[in-house]
């Protein structure tokens, strides 16, 4: 059976990036030891401060 998650995420977003943007994301991901997905979540939270507040409530 799959791993249980306390707050599962069901929405999938897809974006297209250039080779240069992908290389940049790969570099940051390695340096930060984080997935690109988590980097993008962090970027969204920093861009929209209200989301960080909502996430803390759940």
Residue pairs with C-beta under 8 A, 6 or more apart in sequence:
7 58
17 25
25 36
25 39
26 36
28 39
29 35
29 36
29 39
32 39
34 42
44 51
45 51
45 52
45 55
46 52
